Amino acid sequence: MTDPNPNPAAPAPKVTHMYILVDRSGSMESIASDVIGGFNHTVAEQAQNGPDAKLTVIQFDSQDPANVMYAGIPIAEMTKLDRTSYQPRGGTPLLDATGLLIGRIRVEQAARVATGLQTEDVMFVTITDGQENESREYNLARVTQLIEQCKAEGWTFVYLSAAITAYADAAAMGYDHGSTQQFQPTADGSGKAFASMSRGMSNMRDKKRAMESYDSALFFETGKDAEDE
């Protein structure tokens, strides 16, 4: 396990709070088992990387664009996803889900400031197959504006998508090219995508602990395994 603060004389780095937005619309059914496996492997690796991380997991579909599975738990306390907890259904309100989660994070971080607690380093991860088709509350322009504002505040945004339009979709919402990865909707494709995402998470956390500079626009600087072929 990596020492969360290798230099005792230096202030401890902020906790990394990973907010993971998981698409559970009906079109995800074909890769449901692969998403479950990749997600569980990523969380297990990050738990081994040290205790200085928290996890919030939100599922979204047209029946509920903001279904909270876990809220701000220490990453070591995350239980595995399975076919009972993750059941694809309905449409894809990606914009609504994104806007609602950003709002939730802002409220949570403001509450920390109000109570004298240290703010957290926010990592916002989207896992989807694209195909936005159900949003009612947020439009693309508003979501793009929100993401750009939050990036300016230091948030890291990561976009993992099985859609062939992954890069165009991500760019339209404000995600950076270096923090976007497209993967084939197969066991091999999703496995490689989650593996490189976990490696990117570890890279970010390790650099923070070492007090090294980190470019949130290049989250996948350690590679995009799902795109190597």
C-alpha positions in Angstrom: 0.0 0.0 0.0 1.3 3.5 -0.9 2.0 5.8 2.1 -0.6 8.6 1.9 1.9 11.1 3.2 5.5 10.1 2.5 6.8 13.4 3.9 5.5 13.8 7.4 6.8 17.4 7.5 4.6 18.4 4.6 0.8 18.9 4.9 -1.2 15.9 4.0 -2.7 16.0 0.5 -6.4 16.5 0.2 -8.6 13.4 0.1 -9.5 12.4 -3.5 -13.3 12.1 -3.7 -14.2 10.0 -6.7 -17.7 10.6 -7.9 -18.6 7.9 -10.4 -21.6 8.3 -12.7 -22.6 4.9 -14.1 -25.0 4.6 -17.1 -27.5 1.9 -16.4 -29.8 2.5 -19.4 -31.1 -0.5 -21.3 -28.4 -0.2 -24.0 -25.8 -1.1 -21.4 -27.2 -4.6 -21.0 -24.9 -6.2 -23.5 -21.8 -5.1 -21.5 -23.4 -5.2 -18.0 -21.2 -8.0 -16.7 -18.1 -6.4 -18.2 -18.9 -3.1 -16.5 -19.5 -4.8 -13.2 -16.2 -6.7 -13.4 -14.2 -3.6 -14.5 -15.7 -1.4 -11.9 -15.1 -3.9 -9.1 -11.5 -4.4 -10.2 -10.9 -0.6 -10.3 -12.3 -0.1 -6.8 -10.2 -2.9 -5.4 -7.0 -1.5 -6.9 -7.7 1.9 -5.6 -8.5 0.6 -2.1 -5.0 -1.0 -2.2 -3.5 2.3 -3.3 -4.2 3.9 0.1 -7.0 5.2 2.4 -6.9 8.8 1.1 -9.8 8.4 -1.2 -13.6 8.4 -0.9 -16.2 7.2 -3.3 -19.7 8.3 -4.3 -21.4 6.1 -6.9 -24.5 7.3 -8.8 -26.5 5.2 -11.3 -28.7 6.9 -13.9 -31.5 6.0 -16.3 -34.8 7.5 -17.4 -36.6 6.2 -14.3 -34.0 7.8 -12.0 -31.3 10.2 -13.2 -29.6 10.3 -9.8 -29.9 7.0 -8.0 -27.4 7.1 -5.1 -25.7 3.7 -4.5 -22.9 5.0 -2.2 -22.3 8.4 -0.8 -18.9 9.6 0.4 -17.7 6.3 1.8 -14.1 5.4 2.4 -13.0 3.5 -0.7 -12.2 0.4 1.3 -15.8 0.1 2.4 -17.2 -0.2 -1.2 -18.9 -3.5 -1.7 -18.9 -5.1 -5.1 -21.4 -4.4 -7.8 -23.4 -7.4 -9.1 -26.3 -8.1 -11.3 -28.7 -7.3 -8.5 -27.4 -3.9 -7.8 -26.7 -3.0 -11.4 -29.7 -3.7 -13.7 -29.7 -1.8 -17.0 -33.1 -0.3 -17.9 -34.8 2.6 -19.6 -33.4 5.6 -21.5 -30.3 7.7 -21.2 -30.6 11.1 -19.5 -26.9 11.8 -19.5 -27.1 15.6 -19.4 -29.6 15.5 -16.5 -27.5 13.0 -14.6 -24.3 15.1 -15.1 -25.9 18.4 -14.1 -27.6 16.9 -11.0 -24.4 15.3 -9.8 -22.4 18.5 -10.3 -25.0 20.3 -8.2 -24.7 17.6 -5.5 -21.0 17.9 -5.4 -21.0 21.7 -5.1 -23.5 21.5 -2.2 -21.3 18.9 -0.5 -18.1 20.8 -0.9 -19.7 24.1 0.2 -21.0 22.4 3.3 -17.4 21.3 4.1 -16.2 24.9 3.9 -19.1 26.1 6.0 -18.2 23.6 8.8 -14.5 24.3 8.7 -13.5 21.1 6.9 -11.0 20.8 4.2 -12.4 20.7 0.7 -11.7 17.5 -1.4 -10.0 17.0 -4.7 -13.0 16.1 -7.0 -12.7 13.4 -9.7 -15.8 13.2 -11.8 -15.9 10.0 -13.8 -18.6 9.1 -16.4 -19.1 5.6 -17.6 -21.6 5.3 -20.5 -22.3 4.1 -24.0 -23.6 7.5 -25.0 -26.9 7.9 -26.8 -28.3 10.7 -24.7 -32.1 10.7 -25.3 -34.0 11.5 -22.1 -32.8 14.7 -20.4 -35.5 17.2 -19.5 -33.9 19.5 -16.9 -30.4 20.2 -18.4 -29.4 21.0 -22.0 -26.0 20.6 -23.6 -25.1 24.3 -23.3 -25.8 24.4 -19.6 -23.9 21.2 -18.8 -20.9 22.3 -20.9 -20.9 25.6 -19.0 -21.0 23.8 -15.6 -18.1 21.4 -16.6 -15.9 24.3 -17.8 -16.6 26.2 -14.5 -15.7 23.1 -12.4 -12.6 22.4 -14.4 -11.5 26.0 -13.7 -12.0 25.2 -10.0 -9.6 22.2 -10.2 -12.0 19.3 -10.7 -10.8 16.4 -12.8 -13.3 15.1 -15.4 -13.0 11.6 -17.0 -15.1 10.2 -19.7 -15.2 6.5 -20.5 -17.6 5.5 -23.4 -18.4 2.6 -25.6 -20.0 4.9 -28.2 -18.3 5.3 -31.5 -18.9 9.0 -31.1 -17.2 9.0 -27.6 -14.8 11.8 -28.4 -17.3 14.1 -30.1 -19.8 13.5 -27.3 -17.2 14.2 -24.6 -15.8 17.3 -26.3 -19.3 18.8 -26.8 -19.8 18.5 -23.0 -16.4 20.0 -22.1 -14.3 16.9 -21.4 -10.7 17.1 -22.5 -9.3 14.8 -25.2 -6.6 13.6 -22.8 -9.2 12.5 -20.2 -11.5 10.7 -22.6 -11.3 7.0 -23.7 -13.4 5.1 -26.1 -13.7 1.3 -25.8 -15.2 -1.5 -27.8 -18.4 -2.9 -26.1 -16.7 -6.2 -25.4 -15.2 -8.0 -22.4 -11.7 -7.2 -23.7 -12.5 -3.6 -24.6 -14.1 -2.7 -21.3 -11.5 -4.6 -19.3 -8.7 -2.6 -20.9 -10.6 0.7 -20.5 -11.1 0.1 -16.7 -7.5 -1.0 -16.3 -6.2 2.2 -17.8 -8.7 4.3 -15.9 -7.5 2.7 -12.6 -3.9 3.3 -13.6 -4.7 7.0 -14.3 -6.3 7.2 -10.9 -3.3 5.8 -9.2 -1.0 8.1 -11.2 -3.0 11.2 -10.0 -3.0 10.1 -6.4 0.7 9.2 -6.4 1.6 12.6 -7.9 -0.4 14.4 -5.3 1.3 12.5 -2.5 4.7 13.3 -4.0 3.7 17.0 -4.4 4.3 16.7 -8.1 2.4 18.8 -10.7 -0.6 17.1 -12.3 -2.5 18.1 -15.4 -6.1 17.1 -15.0 -6.6 17.5 -18.8 -4.3 14.6 -19.3 -5.8 12.0 -17.0 -4.9 9.2 -19.4 -1.2 10.2 -19.7 -0.3 6.7 -18.6 -2.1 5.3 -21.6 -5.4 4.3 -23.1 -5.2 0.6 -23.3 -8.6 0.2 -25.0 -7.4 2.3 -28.0 -4.0 0.7 -28.5 -5.2 -1.8 -31.2 
